[in-house]
Amino acid sequence: MAVTDLASVSSQIQKFWSPLFMKELREQLLLGALVNKEYDGQIKAQGDTVYVSQINAPTGQLLTVGTNADSFQSEEVSMTRVSIQANKRAVAAFEIQDLANLQSQLEAQDSELRTSLLFAINKQINNYLYTLVSPSTSAPDHLLSGITDMNASQVNATRRLASAAKWGREKGWYMLVDPSYMSDILNAATLTSSDYGASDAPIIGGQVALKRFGFNILEDNSDGILQLSPAGAGADCALAFHPDFMHMVMQTQPTFQLSSLHSQKKFGYVLSVDIVFGAGLGVAGNKKHIQTYAT
């Protein structure tokens, strides 16, 4: 017979839900899954700081044999470093009346409680990541406004900007588009027909990315991407980027807590889950992403 008390249910929540929760969160995050998660340091507690470093390329020399090729100049190694602080806590909580009902969901693969908590945490993290979008506004401008149709010409124009900014090819380029822009793309024959070289790329966040003009294009139907519209238009928003434009750090396990509400003179329990994380633009990150919107 299963024991239904506060301590045993709390222990079971951490045992059964913690590993599943992180696996499902990583699968559902879209922008968070694509940005860089490499850094120096460890995240042990809220407020910890880690660092992202990049060795600056030397100037180098071009010498001519028989003229000046017998000697060369050396340069000291220099680095550019940015700090990322894990100073955000994504939290979601429910008030529950019956421990037995909660316990019945613990081992279920499709627990509605866990799914709802996961959705809330995913939304908080995703929305925060989009608030960090801050593209360069110096020539060439990486902030594209007034784009009402995400057609082949516009995707190609975005590619030209990325190439001019010398985005590296080793990690791939990505473009997240809202449903309105995705509709434009799907209606453009030059972007969907194999006669024009269209092809599909890997599965990311449960989607098959569309490989077009060097970008892996994915639909993002979250509230977060709509924050890219200064006017709050609710449609026609996109973010093209190299993964190094942003770095994200996150604890490896969530923290679940189950407590009685009796101290508040209420019957029942409160179940919460929280994850400590942080993010920030990488080295020259403002030149490694392009924001597009209509209004």
C-alpha positions as YAML, in Angstrom:
chain: A
units: angstrom
residues:
- id: 1
  name: MET
  ca: [0.00, 0.00, 0.00]
- id: 2
  name: ALA
  ca: [1.44, 3.36, -1.02]
- id: 3
  name: VAL
  ca: [2.19, 5.84, 1.74]
- id: 4
  name: THR
  ca: [0.44, 9.17, 1.15]
- id: 5
  name: ASP
  ca: [2.05, 11.80, 3.35]
- id: 6
  name: LEU
  ca: [3.83, 15.08, 2.68]
- id: 7
  name: ALA
  ca: [7.39, 13.77, 3.05]
- id: 8
  name: SER
  ca: [6.94, 10.66, 0.89]
- id: 9
  name: VAL
  ca: [5.09, 12.49, -1.88]
- id: 10
  name: SER
  ca: [7.76, 15.24, -1.90]
- id: 11
  name: SER
  ca: [10.47, 12.61, -2.27]
- id: 12
  name: GLN
  ca: [8.61, 10.89, -5.11]
- id: 13
  name: ILE
  ca: [8.10, 14.18, -6.97]
- id: 14
  name: GLN
  ca: [11.83, 14.87, -7.01]
- id: 15
  name: LYS
  ca: [12.59, 11.25, -7.95]
- id: 16
  name: PHE
  ca: [10.11, 10.83, -10.81]
- id: 17
  name: TRP
  ca: [9.57, 14.33, -12.13]
- id: 18
  name: SER
  ca: [12.96, 16.03, -11.91]
- id: 19
  name: PRO
  ca: [14.76, 14.06, -14.67]
- id: 20
  name: LEU
  ca: [11.66, 13.98, -16.90]
- id: 21
  name: PHE
  ca: [11.07, 17.70, -16.45]
- id: 22
  name: MET
  ca: [14.51, 18.76, -17.68]
- id: 23
  name: LYS
  ca: [14.39, 16.36, -20.63]
- id: 24
  name: GLU
  ca: [10.99, 17.68, -21.70]
- id: 25
  name: LEU
  ca: [12.04, 21.30, -21.14]
- id: 26
  name: ARG
  ca: [15.09, 20.92, -23.39]
- id: 27
  name: GLU
  ca: [12.91, 19.33, -26.06]
- id: 28
  name: GLN
  ca: [10.33, 22.13, -25.94]
- id: 29
  name: LEU
  ca: [12.61, 25.16, -25.74]
- id: 30
  name: LEU
  ca: [13.20, 26.59, -29.21]
- id: 31
  name: LEU
  ca: [15.32, 29.74, -28.95]
- id: 32
  name: GLY
  ca: [16.84, 28.39, -25.73]
- id: 33
  name: ALA
  ca: [17.81, 25.16, -27.48]
- id: 34
  name: LEU
  ca: [19.60, 26.95, -30.32]
- id: 35
  name: VAL
  ca: [21.70, 29.58, -28.53]
- id: 36
  name: ASN
  ca: [25.19, 28.76, -27.26]
- id: 37
  name: LYS
  ca: [25.41, 27.01, -23.89]
- id: 38
  name: GLU
  ca: [29.20, 26.81, -23.65]
- id: 39
  name: TYR
  ca: [30.90, 28.74, -20.85]
- id: 40
  name: ASP
  ca: [33.70, 28.69, -18.29]
- id: 41
  name: GLY
  ca: [32.67, 28.13, -14.67]
- id: 42
  name: GLN
  ca: [29.90, 26.39, -12.76]
- id: 43
  name: ILE
  ca: [26.34, 27.22, -11.82]
- id: 44
  name: LYS
  ca: [25.77, 26.01, -8.26]
- id: 45
  name: ALA
  ca: [23.44, 28.68, -6.91]
- id: 46
  name: GLN
  ca: [21.38, 31.67, -7.94]
- id: 47
  name: GLY
  ca: [23.60, 34.64, -8.73]
- id: 48
  name: ASP
  ca: [26.66, 32.63, -9.81]
- id: 49
  name: THR
  ca: [28.61, 34.15, -12.70]
- id: 50
  name: VAL
  ca: [30.24, 32.29, -15.60]
- id: 51
  name: TYR
  ca: [32.30, 33.66, -18.46]
- id: 52
  name: VAL
  ca: [32.47, 33.39, -22.23]
- id: 53
  name: SER
  ca: [35.88, 34.12, -23.74]
- id: 54
  name: GLN
  ca: [37.14, 34.55, -27.28]
- id: 55
  name: ILE
  ca: [40.73, 34.94, -28.45]
- id: 56
  name: ASN
  ca: [41.04, 37.95, -30.70]
- id: 57
  name: ALA
  ca: [42.55, 37.10, -34.09]
- id: 58
  name: PRO
  ca: [46.03, 38.57, -34.72]
- id: 59
  name: THR
  ca: [46.50, 41.09, -37.51]
- id: 60
  name: GLY
  ca: [49.08, 38.92, -39.32]
- id: 61
  name: GLN
  ca: [51.42, 39.96, -42.12]
- id: 62
  name: LEU
  ca: [51.89, 39.42, -45.84]
- id: 63
  name: LEU
  ca: [55.63, 39.20, -46.63]
- id: 64
  name: THR
  ca: [57.54, 39.05, -49.90]
- id: 65
  name: VAL
  ca: [60.39, 36.55, -50.36]
- id: 66
  name: GLY
  ca: [63.63, 38.32, -51.17]
- id: 67
  name: THR
  ca: [62.36, 41.59, -49.76]
- id: 68
  name: ASN
  ca: [61.13, 41.32, -46.18]
- id: 69
  name: ALA
  ca: [60.30, 37.65, -45.58]
- id: 70
  name: ASP
  ca: [63.30, 36.93, -43.32]
- id: 71
  name: SER
  ca: [61.61, 38.26, -40.18]
- id: 72
  name: PHE
  ca: [58.11, 38.70, -38.85]
- id: 73
  name: GLN
  ca: [56.27, 40.44, -36.06]
- id: 74
  name: SER
  ca: [54.48, 38.70, -33.21]
- id: 75
  name: GLU
  ca: [51.54, 39.92, -31.17]
- id: 76
  name: GLU
  ca: [50.49, 39.30, -27.59]
- id: 77
  name: VAL
  ca: [47.46, 37.09, -27.13]
- id: 78
  name: SER
  ca: [44.41, 39.18, -26.27]
- id: 79
  name: MET
  ca: [40.95, 38.02, -25.33]
- id: 80
  name: THR
  ca: [37.46, 39.44, -25.24]
- id: 81
  name: ARG
  ca: [35.35, 38.17, -22.35]
- id: 82
  name: VAL
  ca: [31.73, 38.63, -21.35]
- id: 83
  name: SER
  ca: [30.12, 37.53, -18.09]
- id: 84
  name: ILE
  ca: [26.79, 35.73, -17.79]
- id: 85
  name: GLN
  ca: [25.06, 35.75, -14.41]
- id: 86
  name: ALA
  ca: [22.54, 33.10, -13.40]
- id: 87
  name: ASN
  ca: [20.30, 35.69, -11.77]
- id: 88
  name: LYS
  ca: [16.88, 34.60, -13.04]
- id: 89
  name: ARG
  ca: [14.51, 32.13, -11.45]
- id: 90
  name: ALA
  ca: [11.62, 30.76, -13.47]
- id: 91
  name: VAL
  ca: [8.87, 29.63, -11.10]
- id: 92
  name: ALA
  ca: [5.46, 27.99, -11.44]
- id: 93
  name: ALA
  ca: [3.19, 26.76, -8.64]
- id: 94
  name: PHE
  ca: [-0.18, 25.11, -7.99]
- id: 95
  name: GLU
  ca: [-2.37, 24.91, -4.90]
- id: 96
  name: ILE
  ca: [-3.55, 21.32, -4.43]
- id: 97
  name: GLN
  ca: [-6.23, 19.98, -2.12]
- id: 98
  name: ASP
  ca: [-5.60, 16.23, -2.22]
- id: 99
  name: LEU
  ca: [-2.21, 14.52, -1.91]
- id: 100
  name: ALA
  ca: [-3.65, 11.25, -3.18]
- id: 101
  name: ASN
  ca: [-4.62, 12.83, -6.51]
- id: 102
  name: LEU
  ca: [-1.14, 14.31, -6.84]
- id: 103
  name: GLN
  ca: [0.49, 10.99, -6.05]
- id: 104
  name: SER
  ca: [-1.59, 9.27, -8.73]
- id: 105
  name: GLN
  ca: [0.06, 11.48, -11.38]
- id: 106
  name: LEU
  ca: [3.66, 11.03, -10.29]
- id: 107
  name: GLU
  ca: [4.52, 8.05, -12.49]
- id: 108
  name: ALA
  ca: [2.28, 9.02, -15.40]
- id: 109
  name: GLN
  ca: [4.13, 9.87, -18.61]
- id: 110
  name: ASP
  ca: [1.46, 12.42, -19.55]
- id: 111
  name: SER
  ca: [0.78, 13.99, -16.17]
- id: 112
  name: GLU
  ca: [-1.35, 17.10, -16.69]
- id: 113
  name: LEU
  ca: [0.15, 18.77, -13.63]
- id: 114
  name: ARG
  ca: [3.72, 18.29, -14.82]
- id: 115
  name: THR
  ca: [2.82, 19.35, -18.36]
- id: 116
  name: SER
  ca: [1.19, 22.55, -17.09]
- id: 117
  name: LEU
  ca: [4.16, 23.42, -14.89]
- id: 118
  name: LEU
  ca: [6.50, 22.71, -17.80]
- id: 119
  name: PHE
  ca: [4.52, 25.02, -20.09]
- id: 120
  name: ALA
  ca: [4.72, 27.85, -17.55]
- id: 121
  name: ILE
  ca: [8.48, 27.47, -16.99]
- id: 122
  name: ASN
  ca: [9.14, 27.23, -20.73]
- id: 123
  name: LYS
  ca: [7.13, 30.41, -21.32]
- id: 124
  name: GLN
  ca: [8.99, 32.39, -18.65]
- id: 125
  name: ILE
  ca: [12.42, 31.39, -19.97]
- id: 126
  name: ASN
  ca: [11.49, 31.96, -23.61]
- id: 127
  name: ASN
  ca: [9.95, 35.38, -22.96]
- id: 128
  name: TYR
  ca: [13.05, 36.48, -21.05]
- id: 129
  name: LEU
  ca: [15.43, 35.37, -23.81]
- id: 130
  name: TYR
  ca: [13.54, 37.47, -26.34]
- id: 131
  name: THR
  ca: [13.87, 40.56, -24.12]
- id: 132
  name: LEU
  ca: [17.65, 40.31, -24.62]
- id: 133
  name: VAL
  ca: [17.39, 40.72, -28.40]
- id: 134
  name: SER
  ca: [19.33, 43.90, -29.22]
- id: 135
  name: PRO
  ca: [20.75, 43.93, -32.76]
- id: 136
  name: SER
  ca: [23.32, 46.41, -34.01]
- id: 137
  name: THR
  ca: [21.81, 49.59, -35.43]
- id: 138
  name: SER
  ca: [25.05, 50.83, -36.99]
- id: 139
  name: ALA
  ca: [25.81, 50.20, -40.66]
- id: 140
  name: PRO
  ca: [24.90, 47.66, -41.79]
- id: 141
  name: ASP
  ca: [21.70, 47.95, -39.74]
- id: 142
  name: HIS
  ca: [20.55, 44.61, -38.27]
- id: 143
  name: LEU
  ca: [17.12, 45.98, -37.36]
- id: 144
  name: LEU
  ca: [14.75, 45.56, -40.32]
- id: 145
  name: SER
  ca: [11.34, 47.22, -40.03]
- id: 146
  name: GLY
  ca: [8.37, 47.62, -42.37]
- id: 147
  name: ILE
  ca: [8.66, 44.04, -43.69]
- id: 148
  name: THR
  ca: [5.10, 42.90, -44.41]
- id: 149
  name: ASP
  ca: [5.99, 39.90, -46.60]
- id: 150
  name: MET
  ca: [8.70, 37.38, -45.66]
- id: 151
  name: ASN
  ca: [9.38, 36.32, -49.26]
- id: 152
  name: ALA
  ca: [12.48, 34.98, -50.98]
- id: 153
  name: SER
  ca: [13.88, 38.46, -51.56]
- id: 154
  name: GLN
  ca: [13.62, 39.30, -47.86]
- id: 155
  name: VAL
  ca: [15.20, 36.03, -46.70]
- id: 156
  name: ASN
  ca: [18.02, 36.60, -49.18]
- id: 157
  name: ALA
  ca: [18.47, 40.18, -47.96]
- id: 158
  name: THR
  ca: [18.80, 38.82, -44.42]
- id: 159
  name: ARG
  ca: [21.40, 36.34, -45.66]
- id: 160
  name: ARG
  ca: [23.42, 39.16, -47.22]
- id: 161
  name: LEU
  ca: [23.45, 41.02, -43.91]
- id: 162
  name: ALA
  ca: [24.63, 37.89, -42.10]
- id: 163
  name: SER
  ca: [27.39, 37.36, -44.65]
- id: 164
  name: ALA
  ca: [28.48, 41.00, -44.41]
- id: 165
  name: ALA
  ca: [28.77, 40.58, -40.64]
- id: 166
  name: LYS
  ca: [30.94, 37.48, -41.26]
- id: 167
  name: TRP
  ca: [28.88, 34.99, -39.29]
- id: 168
  name: GLY
  ca: [30.74, 31.70, -38.94]
- id: 169
  name: ARG
  ca: [29.33, 28.64, -40.72]
- id: 170
  name: GLU
  ca: [30.50, 25.98, -38.28]
- id: 171
  name: LYS
  ca: [27.36, 26.07, -36.10]
- id: 172
  name: GLY
  ca: [24.67, 26.85, -38.66]
- id: 173
  name: TRP
  ca: [22.41, 29.87, -39.07]
- id: 174
  name: TYR
  ca: [18.84, 29.97, -37.82]
- id: 175
  name: MET
  ca: [15.72, 32.01, -38.45]
- id: 176
  name: LEU
  ca: [12.71, 31.86, -36.15]
- id: 177
  name: VAL
  ca: [9.54, 33.30, -37.68]
- id: 178
  name: ASP
  ca: [6.06, 33.85, -36.29]
- id: 179
  name: PRO
  ca: [3.07, 32.07, -37.91]
- id: 180
  name: SER
  ca: [2.30, 35.07, -40.15]
- id: 181
  name: TYR
  ca: [5.79, 35.15, -41.66]
- id: 182
  name: MET
  ca: [5.80, 31.35, -41.92]
- id: 183
  name: SER
  ca: [2.60, 31.58, -43.96]
- id: 184
  name: ASP
  ca: [4.38, 33.99, -46.33]
- id: 185
  name: ILE
  ca: [7.27, 31.55, -46.67]
- id: 186
  name: LEU
  ca: [5.01, 28.55, -47.35]
- id: 187
  name: ASN
  ca: [3.12, 30.52, -50.00]
- id: 188
  name: ALA
  ca: [6.31, 31.49, -51.86]
- id: 189
  name: ALA
  ca: [7.14, 28.92, -54.56]
- id: 190
  name: THR
  ca: [10.80, 29.96, -54.61]
- id: 191
  name: LEU
  ca: [11.01, 29.04, -50.90]
- id: 192
  name: THR
  ca: [9.09, 25.76, -50.94]
- id: 193
  name: SER
  ca: [9.66, 24.14, -54.33]
- id: 194
  name: SER
  ca: [12.51, 21.69, -54.80]
- id: 195
  name: ASP
  ca: [12.84, 23.14, -58.31]
- id: 196
  name: TYR
  ca: [14.47, 26.13, -56.61]
- id: 197
  name: GLY
  ca: [16.72, 24.04, -54.38]
- id: 198
  name: ALA
  ca: [14.44, 23.94, -51.33]
- id: 199
  name: SER
  ca: [15.27, 21.16, -48.87]
- id: 200
  name: ASP
  ca: [14.44, 20.13, -45.33]
- id: 201
  name: ALA
  ca: [16.96, 20.13, -42.48]
- id: 202
  name: PRO
  ca: [17.16, 18.47, -39.03]
- id: 203
  name: ILE
  ca: [14.32, 18.23, -36.53]
- id: 204
  name: ILE
  ca: [14.56, 20.94, -33.84]
- id: 205
  name: GLY
  ca: [12.00, 21.36, -31.08]
- id: 206
  name: GLY
  ca: [9.74, 18.82, -32.78]
- id: 207
  name: GLN
  ca: [9.85, 20.65, -36.12]
- id: 208
  name: VAL
  ca: [11.57, 19.89, -39.40]
- id: 209
  name: ALA
  ca: [13.54, 23.03, -40.21]
- id: 210
  name: LEU
  ca: [13.26, 24.49, -43.71]
- id: 211
  name: LYS
  ca: [16.73, 24.96, -45.22]
- id: 212
  name: ARG
  ca: [16.58, 28.17, -47.26]
- id: 213
  name: PHE
  ca: [19.33, 30.62, -48.28]
- id: 214
  name: GLY
  ca: [21.66, 29.13, -45.68]
- id: 215
  name: PHE
  ca: [19.16, 29.43, -42.81]
- id: 216
  name: ASN
  ca: [17.38, 26.70, -40.87]
- id: 217
  name: ILE
  ca: [13.92, 28.30, -40.73]
- id: 218
  name: LEU
  ca: [11.53, 27.32, -37.93]
- id: 219
  name: GLU
  ca: [8.11, 28.56, -36.89]
- id: 220
  name: ASP
  ca: [7.89, 30.04, -33.39]
- id: 221
  name: ASN
  ca: [4.29, 30.48, -32.23]
- id: 222
  name: SER
  ca: [5.26, 31.68, -28.74]
- id: 223
  name: ASP
  ca: [4.36, 35.00, -27.16]
- id: 224
  name: GLY
  ca: [8.07, 35.72, -26.87]
- id: 225
  name: ILE
  ca: [8.78, 36.29, -30.55]
- id: 226
  name: LEU
  ca: [5.90, 38.79, -30.77]
- id: 227
  name: GLN
  ca: [7.84, 41.01, -28.35]
- id: 228
  name: LEU
  ca: [10.05, 41.87, -31.33]
- id: 229
  name: SER
  ca: [7.31, 44.18, -32.62]
- id: 230
  name: PRO
  ca: [7.82, 47.61, -30.98]
- id: 231
  name: ALA
  ca: [4.18, 48.44, -31.68]
- id: 232
  name: GLY
  ca: [2.92, 45.18, -30.19]
- id: 233
  name: ALA
  ca: [1.39, 44.29, -33.54]
- id: 234
  name: GLY
  ca: [0.92, 40.62, -32.68]
- id: 235
  name: ALA
  ca: [2.22, 39.37, -36.04]
- id: 236
  name: ASP
  ca: [5.05, 39.63, -38.59]
- id: 237
  name: CYS
  ca: [8.13, 39.10, -36.41]
- id: 238
  name: ALA
  ca: [11.35, 37.16, -37.06]
- id: 239
  name: LEU
  ca: [14.78, 36.63, -35.56]
- id: 240
  name: ALA
  ca: [17.74, 35.44, -37.64]
- id: 241
  name: PHE
  ca: [20.89, 34.55, -35.73]
- id: 242
  name: HIS
  ca: [24.14, 32.69, -35.28]
- id: 243
  name: PRO
  ca: [24.03, 30.59, -32.07]
- id: 244
  name: ASP
  ca: [26.88, 32.61, -30.56]
- id: 245
  name: PHE
  ca: [24.76, 35.77, -30.47]
- id: 246
  name: MET
  ca: [23.52, 34.69, -27.05]
- id: 247
  name: HIS
  ca: [24.80, 32.44, -24.27]
- id: 248
  name: MET
  ca: [22.51, 30.71, -21.81]
- id: 249
  name: VAL
  ca: [23.29, 28.97, -18.52]
- id: 250
  name: MET
  ca: [20.93, 26.81, -16.51]
- id: 251
  name: GLN
  ca: [20.93, 24.50, -13.52]
- id: 252
  name: THR
  ca: [20.98, 20.84, -14.49]
- id: 253
  name: GLN
  ca: [17.98, 19.95, -12.30]
- id: 254
  name: PRO
  ca: [14.81, 21.80, -11.27]
- id: 255
  name: THR
  ca: [13.78, 22.20, -7.64]
- id: 256
  name: PHE
  ca: [10.37, 20.87, -6.67]
- id: 257
  name: GLN
  ca: [8.85, 21.81, -3.32]
- id: 258
  name: LEU
  ca: [5.64, 20.62, -1.69]
- id: 259
  name: SER
  ca: [4.42, 22.40, 1.44]
- id: 260
  name: SER
  ca: [1.32, 22.56, 3.61]
- id: 261
  name: LEU
  ca: [-0.84, 25.69, 3.47]
- id: 262
  name: HIS
  ca: [-1.82, 25.27, 7.11]
- id: 263
  name: SER
  ca: [0.43, 28.13, 8.27]
- id: 264
  name: GLN
  ca: [-1.72, 30.41, 6.09]
- id: 265
  name: LYS
  ca: [-4.85, 29.06, 7.83]
- id: 266
  name: LYS
  ca: [-5.80, 27.21, 4.65]
- id: 267
  name: PHE
  ca: [-6.31, 23.55, 3.89]
- id: 268
  name: GLY
  ca: [-4.30, 21.97, 1.10]
- id: 269
  name: TYR
  ca: [-0.79, 22.14, -0.27]
- id: 270
  name: VAL
  ca: [1.31, 24.26, -2.60]
- id: 271
  name: LEU
  ca: [3.47, 22.55, -5.23]
- id: 272
  name: SER
  ca: [6.17, 24.66, -6.87]
- id: 273
  name: VAL
  ca: [8.98, 24.13, -9.35]
- id: 274
  name: ASP
  ca: [11.78, 26.56, -10.07]
- id: 275
  name: ILE
  ca: [14.87, 26.67, -12.26]
- id: 276
  name: VAL
  ca: [17.78, 29.08, -11.90]
- id: 277
  name: PHE
  ca: [19.16, 30.31, -15.21]
- id: 278
  name: GLY
  ca: [20.75, 33.28, -16.91]
- id: 279
  name: ALA
  ca: [21.55, 34.58, -20.37]
- id: 280
  name: GLY
  ca: [23.27, 37.43, -22.14]
- id: 281
  name: LEU
  ca: [24.60, 38.49, -25.51]
- id: 282
  name: GLY
  ca: [27.89, 36.87, -26.50]
- id: 283
  name: VAL
  ca: [31.05, 38.45, -27.86]
- id: 284
  name: ALA
  ca: [29.92, 40.88, -30.61]
- id: 285
  name: GLY
  ca: [26.47, 39.37, -30.10]
- id: 286
  name: ASN
  ca: [24.65, 42.45, -31.40]
- id: 287
  name: LYS
  ca: [26.18, 41.81, -34.83]
- id: 288
  name: LYS
  ca: [25.26, 38.13, -34.82]
- id: 289
  name: HIS
  ca: [21.48, 38.49, -34.94]
- id: 290
  name: ILE
  ca: [18.96, 40.31, -37.13]
- id: 291
  name: GLN
  ca: [15.52, 41.43, -35.95]
- id: 292
  name: THR
  ca: [12.74, 41.78, -38.51]
- id: 293
  name: TYR
  ca: [9.21, 43.08, -38.06]
- id: 294
  name: ALA
  ca: [6.43, 44.91, -39.90]
- id: 295
  name: THR
  ca: [5.47, 47.52, -37.30]
...
